[in-house]
Amino acid sequence: MRMRCMCLVIHAPEDLRLEEREVDEVGPGQVLVRVGMGGICGSDLHYFNHGGFGTVRIKEPMALGHEVAGTVEAVAADVTGLKVGDRVAINPSRPCGACRYCWEGLPNQCLEMRYYGSAMRMPHVQGAFRNLLVCEATQCFKVAEGVPLSVAALAEPFSVGLHGVSRAGPLLGKRVLVAGCGPIGVLAIAAARLHGAAEIVATDIVDEPLAIAARMGAHETINAAKDAGWVARNSADKGSFDVMLECSGNQRALRDGLEVMRPRGVIVQLGLGGDVSVPQNVVVAKELSITGSFRFHSEFAVAVRILNEARMDFSPVVTQTFPMSDAVRAFQMAGDRQRAMKVLIDFAQAA
C-alpha cells in the first residue's frame, strides 16, 4: 500500500486546501524526505492572492512551495552520500541537463526546467509544500548540526541573492545600493556584505523591513517615502553608488537608482514588476550597465555552506512560523510587510 502525505494545494485565488495525496515511490537515485520547514515565497503569494502572475495562471490544482528543508527518511539502494536521519536543504531547481542552455553552462535558463510549485508548464510542476517529498538525491544538501531547519529553508532565497550579486561583478570596496527590502532584498544585503562591499545602503517605503535590513548588514537605511532628499544627496557629481541591486520591481525605485549611480555603474535587476520606462539619456551619458538576474544554479551549494558555517546571523529574516494546518493564515500574514518578512510553515504539524 502506498504511503500518503498531506499537501498544501492551491485551486484558485484564496482557495488553498490541505489535501491528502499519495507519496511517489522512491526510485533509483532518489530519497524520501520528511519536510520540516518551508518558506512562503513571493510567487506562492501571487498564486494565493491572484491565481498567478502575468500570463502564468493556475489551470489545475497545484501543490505550492519551493523553499524547503527536512530530514531524510529513506534512500534508494544506489544512493551514496546520504543516509536516513540526514538533515537537508532541497534545491527546487531541476534543469534537464540536455537542452542547449544546459550544455552552454546556463542551467538556470533550461528550456525544460521543472521548478517546484510552478504553473508555467502544463501539467503544472507540483510543489514541495507537503510533509513527505520524494526528490533526487542530487537536490539534497546536508545541513550542519546546530543549524535550525528554519534557517536551512532560507537556502533557496539566499541563492537568488548570491546569484544577483555575482551578476554585479566584484563588490570588494564598492558602495552598494539595495532597493526593496523584502526577503530577497535583505538576503542580497547579506550576500553583498559577504562579498566585501565597503558600504551598503538600503531603501524601502516601509520602516519595518528597513529595520531587518540593518540587522542583516546595511550600513544605512532610507525610507524613500519619507526622505524626499535622499536622491539629491547621493546624486552629486554624477552619483555615488557603484552597484545597485534592484529588488523591488518598482519603476520609481529603478529611476531613482539611475540618478544616484556613478558613471559605469552596474544595475542588477532582481525584482519582478511590469513594463517600466528607462531614461535612455541617463544610461547612455553615464555608460551604465543594466543586467538581469534569474534564479540560480551553483549558488545553492554555496548558500548552504555559508548557512552551515554560521558566517552571519540569518535568524532576523524569519519573522513568523505557522503549523501546516494554519497555512491560510500564514499566507495572509506573509502579505503584510509591516508585520512579516519571511513566514515559514512547520510541516511537522500536518493537522
ABEGO torsion letter per residue (X at the ends): XBBBBBBBBBABBGBBBBBBBBBBBBBBGBBBBBBABBBBBAAAAAAAAAGEBEABBBABBBBBEABBBBBBABBBAABBGBBBGBBBBBBABBBAGABAAAAAGBAAABAABBBBGBAABOBBBBBABBABBBBBAAABBBBBBGBBAAAAAAAAAAAAAAAAAAAAEBABGBBBBBBEABAAAAAAAAAAAAAGBABBBBBBABAAAAAAAAAAGBABBBBAAABAAAAAAAABGGEABABBBBAAGBAAAAAAAAAABBBGBBBBBABBBBBBBBBAAAAAAAGBBBBBBBEBBAAAAAAAAAAAAGABBAAAABABBBBAAAAAAAAAAAABAAABBBBBBBAABAX
